Amino acid sequence: MYSEPEPGTAKRMRETHAAAAAALRSAPVGSDEAWGWRGRTLSRAVSTPLGAGWLRLVCAPADKAGGKLWEGPQEAERSMPSAVPRPRLRDRRAWTEGDYGYLAELYDRVTDRTVTAEGPILRTVPDLDEAWWSGLSTAVDLIAEVPTERVAVRQEYLDRAMPHYLGVSLDTTVPAWSTAHGDLHWANLTGPQLTLLDWEGWGIAPAGYDAALLHAYSLLVPETAAEVRHRLGHVLDTPVGRFAELVVITELLQATTRGDHLALEDPLRARLICLLGRVH
């Protein structure tokens, strides 16, 4: 989860969320809110005739609404094996109102909290048991095998971005592709019962992408970063996995140029030096 956005955005999203809840025959429960990046999403617990639910409202400029990101959760509901722990999608509505397009998604409610309360970066050691870590490793492997035509990371982007943000000349050809959740960070994982949230961006990515992304978001907590490497080493500790780390470092260093994830910049550059030492 992220911080509440500026007041105008917050007011508009709250009013639209309330209207969406009524349209989907649900009613907000409690006062807790889960905000997405810069107020792009607002989620709340709701009650429904079928029991406890979770209503997620997505917003985008009207000319950018729809497409791959909006179809992701619905496609995941159809394609992902039941053994991948995720909230089940019950209903959805999409519409345009003024300058904005909206998507409301009604899910089964997940009662466990996300591992991090604000944002994707891990800052303290999480209390996660053996079953959680084992389940994560299994889920990452199952996702990788799901056939899809969805694309999470494009070769064309890597050809442009990797030399620029990594600051080195290297072969940017992806050595292997597989399916990825695409946004596997600590605010999209729950505990103590494992659930993978936010299925907007899943699709084909460099093999090892999910493991590399979670590892990068763990770098401020070396103990947990080491645990990620231990649990997902069968992916990360390979040439393919190391390439995926370079891809993730490229993306996150680009994000720092926009003012996001600044706390990760130094650890990412340190990890980059380590990886390049192995590559050359």
C-alpha positions as CSV (number, residue, x, y, z in Angstrom):
1,M,0.0,0.0,0.0
2,Y,1.0,3.6,-0.6
3,S,0.2,6.9,1.1
4,E,-3.0,8.7,0.6
5,P,-2.8,11.0,-2.5
6,E,-3.5,14.7,-2.7
7,P,-6.9,15.8,-1.4
8,G,-8.6,16.3,-4.8
9,T,-7.7,12.8,-6.0
10,A,-8.6,11.2,-2.7
11,K,-12.0,12.8,-2.7
12,R,-12.8,11.8,-6.3
13,M,-11.6,8.2,-5.7
14,R,-13.6,7.8,-2.5
15,E,-16.8,9.1,-4.1
16,T,-16.3,6.8,-7.1
17,H,-15.5,3.8,-4.9
18,A,-18.7,4.3,-3.0
19,A,-20.7,4.5,-6.2
20,A,-19.0,1.3,-7.5
21,A,-19.7,-0.5,-4.3
22,A,-23.4,0.3,-4.7
23,A,-23.4,-0.8,-8.3
24,L,-21.9,-4.2,-7.3
25,R,-24.3,-4.7,-4.5
26,S,-21.8,-4.3,-1.8
27,A,-21.1,-1.9,1.1
28,P,-17.9,-0.7,2.7
29,V,-16.9,-2.2,6.0
30,G,-14.7,-0.3,8.5
31,S,-12.6,2.7,7.7
32,D,-9.3,1.1,6.5
33,E,-8.2,2.1,3.0
34,A,-5.5,0.6,0.8
35,W,-4.1,3.1,-1.7
36,G,-2.1,2.3,-4.8
37,W,0.7,4.3,-6.3
38,R,-0.2,8.0,-6.5
39,G,-3.8,7.3,-5.9
40,R,-4.2,5.2,-9.0
41,T,-6.2,2.5,-7.0
42,L,-8.3,2.5,-3.9
43,S,-9.4,-0.7,-2.2
44,R,-11.6,-1.4,0.8
45,A,-13.2,-4.3,2.5
46,V,-16.9,-4.7,1.7
47,S,-19.8,-6.8,2.7
48,T,-21.9,-8.6,-0.1
49,P,-24.8,-11.0,-0.2
50,L,-22.2,-13.7,-0.8
51,G,-20.1,-12.8,2.2
52,A,-17.0,-10.7,2.9
53,G,-15.4,-9.1,-0.2
54,W,-12.7,-6.7,-1.3
55,L,-13.5,-4.0,-3.8
56,R,-10.6,-2.5,-5.8
57,L,-11.1,0.6,-7.9
58,V,-8.6,1.4,-10.6
59,C,-8.4,4.8,-12.3
60,A,-6.7,6.0,-15.5
61,P,-7.0,8.9,-17.9
62,A,-9.9,8.1,-20.2
63,D,-7.7,7.8,-23.3
64,K,-5.4,5.3,-21.5
65,A,-8.1,3.2,-19.8
66,G,-8.4,-0.5,-20.8
67,G,-5.9,-2.8,-22.4
68,K,-3.5,-5.3,-20.9
69,L,-3.4,-4.0,-17.3
70,W,-7.2,-3.8,-17.0
71,E,-7.6,-7.3,-18.4
72,G,-4.9,-8.9,-16.2
73,P,-6.9,-10.0,-13.2
74,Q,-9.7,-11.4,-15.4
75,E,-7.1,-13.3,-17.5
76,A,-5.4,-14.6,-14.4
77,E,-8.7,-15.9,-13.1
78,R,-9.1,-17.9,-16.3
79,S,-5.5,-19.0,-16.7
80,M,-3.7,-19.4,-13.3
81,P,-3.8,-22.9,-11.7
82,S,-5.8,-23.0,-8.5
83,A,-2.6,-24.0,-6.6
84,V,-1.4,-20.4,-7.0
85,P,-2.8,-18.6,-3.9
86,R,-4.6,-15.5,-5.0
87,P,-7.9,-13.7,-4.3
88,R,-10.7,-15.0,-6.6
89,L,-12.4,-12.4,-8.8
90,R,-16.2,-12.4,-8.4
91,D,-17.3,-9.5,-10.6
92,R,-16.1,-6.4,-12.4
93,R,-17.4,-3.3,-14.0
94,A,-15.6,-0.8,-16.3
95,W,-16.8,2.7,-17.3
96,T,-15.8,6.2,-18.3
97,E,-16.8,9.3,-16.4
98,G,-15.5,12.7,-17.5
99,D,-11.7,12.7,-18.0
100,Y,-11.2,9.3,-16.3
101,G,-11.8,5.6,-17.0
102,Y,-12.6,3.3,-14.0
103,L,-12.5,-0.4,-13.3
104,A,-14.1,-1.8,-10.2
105,E,-13.2,-5.4,-9.3
106,L,-14.9,-7.4,-6.6
107,Y,-12.8,-10.1,-5.0
108,D,-13.1,-12.6,-2.2
109,R,-11.7,-10.9,0.9
110,V,-8.2,-11.9,2.0
111,T,-8.0,-11.3,5.8
112,D,-4.2,-11.6,6.1
113,R,-2.3,-8.3,5.8
114,T,0.4,-7.5,3.3
115,V,3.9,-8.1,4.4
116,T,4.7,-4.3,4.1
117,A,2.1,-1.7,5.0
118,E,3.4,1.1,2.7
119,G,5.0,0.5,-0.6
120,P,6.9,-2.4,-2.1
121,I,10.3,-2.0,-0.3
122,L,11.0,-4.3,2.7
123,R,12.5,-2.4,5.6
124,T,12.3,-4.9,8.5
125,V,12.7,-8.7,8.8
126,P,9.2,-10.3,8.2
127,D,8.0,-13.1,10.4
128,L,7.3,-15.8,7.8
129,D,7.4,-19.5,8.4
130,E,8.6,-22.5,6.4
131,A,5.2,-23.1,4.8
132,W,5.1,-19.5,3.6
133,W,8.5,-19.7,1.9
134,S,7.8,-23.1,0.4
135,G,4.5,-21.9,-0.9
136,L,6.1,-18.8,-2.5
137,S,8.7,-21.0,-4.3
138,T,6.0,-23.3,-5.6
139,A,3.8,-20.4,-6.7
140,V,6.7,-18.8,-8.7
141,D,7.5,-22.1,-10.4
142,L,3.8,-22.7,-11.3
143,I,3.3,-19.2,-12.7
144,A,6.4,-19.6,-14.9
145,E,4.8,-22.6,-16.7
146,V,1.4,-20.9,-17.5
147,P,1.1,-20.4,-21.3
148,T,0.1,-16.9,-22.3
149,E,0.4,-14.3,-25.1
150,R,0.4,-11.5,-22.5
151,V,3.7,-9.6,-22.3
152,A,5.1,-8.1,-19.1
153,V,8.6,-7.1,-20.3
154,R,9.5,-6.3,-23.9
155,Q,12.8,-7.0,-25.6
156,E,12.6,-3.6,-27.3
157,Y,12.6,-1.8,-24.0
158,L,15.6,-3.8,-22.7
159,D,17.6,-3.0,-25.8
160,R,17.1,0.7,-25.1
161,A,17.1,0.9,-21.4
162,M,19.7,-1.6,-20.2
163,P,22.8,0.1,-21.7
164,H,21.5,3.5,-20.6
165,Y,20.7,2.8,-17.0
166,L,23.3,0.2,-16.3
167,G,26.0,2.3,-17.8
168,V,27.7,-0.6,-19.7
169,S,27.7,-2.2,-23.1
170,L,26.3,-5.7,-22.9
171,D,24.2,-8.2,-24.8
172,T,20.6,-7.4,-24.0
173,T,19.1,-10.4,-25.7
174,V,16.9,-12.2,-23.2
175,P,18.3,-15.8,-22.9
176,A,15.0,-17.4,-21.8
177,W,11.5,-16.3,-21.3
178,S,8.8,-17.5,-18.9
179,T,5.5,-16.3,-17.4
180,A,5.8,-13.9,-14.5
181,H,3.5,-12.3,-12.0
182,G,5.3,-9.1,-13.0
183,D,4.9,-7.1,-9.8
184,L,6.1,-9.5,-7.1
185,H,7.0,-7.2,-4.2
186,W,6.3,-7.2,-0.5
187,A,3.1,-5.1,-0.7
188,N,1.6,-7.7,-3.0
189,L,2.3,-10.6,-0.7
190,T,0.3,-11.4,2.4
191,G,1.3,-13.2,5.6
192,P,1.2,-15.3,7.6
193,Q,-1.0,-17.0,5.0
194,L,0.6,-16.5,1.6
195,T,-1.5,-14.8,-1.1
196,L,-0.3,-13.1,-4.3
197,L,-2.2,-9.9,-4.9
198,D,-2.4,-7.5,-7.9
199,W,-2.5,-9.5,-11.2
200,E,-2.7,-6.5,-13.5
201,G,0.7,-6.9,-15.2
202,W,1.4,-10.6,-15.4
203,G,2.8,-12.0,-18.6
204,I,5.9,-13.1,-20.4
205,A,9.2,-11.8,-18.9
206,P,12.8,-12.8,-18.7
207,A,13.0,-16.1,-16.9
208,G,13.6,-15.4,-13.2
209,Y,12.0,-12.0,-13.3
210,D,9.7,-12.5,-10.3
211,A,12.5,-13.9,-8.1
212,A,14.8,-11.0,-9.2
213,L,12.2,-8.4,-8.4
214,L,11.5,-9.7,-4.9
215,H,15.2,-9.9,-4.2
216,A,15.7,-6.3,-5.3
217,Y,12.9,-5.1,-3.1
218,S,14.6,-6.9,-0.2
219,L,18.0,-5.3,-0.4
220,L,17.6,-3.0,2.6
221,V,17.2,-6.1,4.7
222,P,20.2,-8.3,3.9
223,E,18.9,-11.2,6.1
224,T,15.7,-11.4,4.0
225,A,17.5,-10.8,0.8
226,A,19.7,-13.9,1.6
227,E,16.5,-15.9,2.4
228,V,15.0,-15.0,-1.0
229,R,18.2,-16.1,-2.6
230,H,18.1,-19.3,-0.6
231,R,14.5,-20.1,-1.4
232,L,14.6,-19.0,-5.1
233,G,18.3,-19.9,-5.8
234,H,17.2,-22.5,-8.3
235,V,16.2,-19.5,-10.4
236,L,18.5,-16.7,-9.3
237,D,21.8,-18.6,-9.1
238,T,21.9,-19.3,-12.8
239,P,23.0,-17.2,-15.8
240,V,19.4,-16.8,-16.7
241,G,18.6,-15.6,-13.2
242,R,21.5,-13.1,-13.1
243,F,20.3,-11.6,-16.4
244,A,16.8,-11.2,-14.8
245,E,18.5,-9.3,-12.0
246,L,20.1,-6.9,-14.5
247,V,16.7,-6.4,-16.0
248,V,15.1,-5.6,-12.7
249,I,18.0,-3.3,-11.7
250,T,17.5,-1.4,-15.0
251,E,13.8,-0.9,-14.3
252,L,14.3,0.2,-10.7
253,L,17.2,2.6,-11.5
254,Q,15.0,4.2,-14.1
255,A,12.3,4.6,-11.4
256,T,14.8,6.4,-9.2
257,T,15.2,9.0,-11.9
258,R,11.5,9.8,-11.4
259,G,12.0,10.1,-7.7
260,D,10.7,6.6,-6.8
261,H,12.4,4.0,-4.7
262,L,15.4,6.3,-3.9
263,A,16.4,4.2,-0.9
264,L,17.2,1.3,-3.2
265,E,19.6,3.2,-5.5
266,D,22.8,2.5,-3.6
267,P,22.1,-1.1,-2.9
268,L,21.1,-1.7,-6.5
269,R,24.3,-0.2,-7.8
270,A,26.3,-2.4,-5.4
271,R,24.4,-5.4,-6.6
272,L,25.0,-4.3,-10.2
273,I,28.8,-4.2,-9.6
274,C,28.6,-7.8,-8.1
275,L,26.6,-9.1,-11.1
276,L,28.8,-7.4,-13.7
277,G,31.9,-8.9,-12.0
278,R,30.3,-12.4,-12.6
279,V,29.2,-11.6,-16.2
280,H,32.6,-10.5,-17.4
